[in-house]
Amino acid sequence: MVKLGLWVPLEARPGKEQEVEQFLRDGLALAQQESGTAAWFALRLGPSMFGIFDAFADEAAREAHLAGKVAAELMARAPELFMGTPPIQKLEVLAAKLPA
């Protein structure tokens, strides 16, 4: 059961929207390599607004994700792709339905 999550809102720099979309699509392969990441979603919220939502069973899995390749790549590309540093917000998952 997932108990914890991360929400990362992302605003693309003007003209970088397609690059952000591809960057997020490519991030799926990295997230799939993380055994502790129970769910990972890359979202488009509007023309230049995107987001990432992740879910984890425990704090160790969440911290491993934050120290992993997805987070490293996100921060490395942030100055090029996003308006400001992406805020990584920790949250609690109150209820969830995931495939068994």
Phi and psi in degrees as a GROMACS rama.xvg file:
@    title "Ramachandran Plot"
@    xaxis  label "Phi"
@    yaxis  label "Psi"
@TYPE xy
-81.8234  140.011  VAL-2
-124.589  -23.7816  LYS-3
-128.992  159.444  LEU-4
-151.944  177.875  GLY-5
-134.833  141.474  LEU-6
-125.464  125.464  TRP-7
-127.394  97.9885  VAL-8
-75.2093  140.714  PRO-9
-132.937  129.61  LEU-10
-112.848  119.352  GLU-11
-70.0234  143.078  ALA-12
-64.7934  149.23  ARG-13
-54.3173  130.894  PRO-14
84.8317  -4.60609  GLY-15
-105.03  8.20843  LYS-16
-58.1351  -44.4146  GLU-17
-67.5136  -37.1576  GLN-18
-65.6204  -39.4449  GLU-19
-63.7142  -45.226  VAL-20
-57.608  -46.5983  GLU-21
-66.8872  -39.6402  GLN-22
-57.4177  -44.4656  PHE-23
-68.9065  -41.2037  LEU-24
-59.6446  -42.8002  ARG-25
-66.6006  -27.9106  ASP-26
-64.5145  -22.7149  GLY-27
-57.7534  -42.6748  LEU-28
-60.2884  -37.8809  ALA-29
-69.7652  -43.3778  LEU-30
-63.609  -34.7392  ALA-31
-65.939  -20.6137  GLN-32
-80.5974  -10.6694  GLN-33
-93.008  108.218  GLU-34
-65.4311  -27.4015  SER-35
-85.4218  -8.13751  GLY-36
-88.0431  105.224  THR-37
-74.471  -34.6434  ALA-38
-147.752  143.067  ALA-39
-144.875  124.694  TRP-40
-127.852  131.819  PHE-41
-106.067  127.939  ALA-42
-125.159  147.915  LEU-43
-112.092  122.663  ARG-44
-102.578  -15.6492  LEU-45
-179.274  -172.825  GLY-46
-54.0345  -40.7362  PRO-47
-125.052  6.10426  SER-48
-106.622  130.423  MET-49
-133.457  176.073  PHE-50
-165.442  161.579  GLY-51
-126.963  131.907  ILE-52
-123.74  131.521  PHE-53
-128.198  153.792  ASP-54
-134.144  147.53  ALA-55
-143.038  153.307  PHE-56
-77.3313  -30.2093  ALA-57
-154.179  173.462  ASP-58
-65.47  -35.5984  GLU-59
-60.7554  -42.8016  ALA-60
-66.144  -40.7876  ALA-61
-64.0878  -43.9164  ARG-62
-66.4112  -36.9197  GLU-63
-62.2567  -40.1188  ALA-64
-64.011  -44.0573  HIS-65
-64.4095  -25.743  LEU-66
-94.669  2.94366  ALA-67
-93.6982  -168.956  GLY-68
-68.8288  -37.6352  LYS-69
-61.4344  -49.7136  VAL-70
-64.9225  -40.2738  ALA-71
-63.1812  -43.9224  ALA-72
-66.5585  -39.1267  GLU-73
-59.3797  -48.7071  LEU-74
-70.5012  -33.6685  MET-75
-66.4748  -35.8587  ALA-76
-93.9608  -8.22569  ARG-77
-53.5863  -48.4177  ALA-78
-60.4157  -32.3173  PRO-79
-78.6189  -38.7238  GLU-80
-102.044  -29.2746  LEU-81
-119.917  154.252  PHE-82
-79.7144  104.433  MET-83
78.8239  174.688  GLY-84
-76.0125  128.555  THR-85
-61.4068  126.881  PRO-86
-78.432  127.075  PRO-87
-101.652  112.166  ILE-88
-105.643  121.953  GLN-89
-82.3669  141.959  LYS-90
-145.266  166.111  LEU-91
-103.721  137.993  GLU-92
-93.2103  118.651  VAL-93
-85.0236  -33.2493  LEU-94
-157.259  147.979  ALA-95
-154.625  150.406  ALA-96
-124.378  114.885  LYS-97
-126.582  156.497  LEU-98
-61.0374  147.388  PRO-99
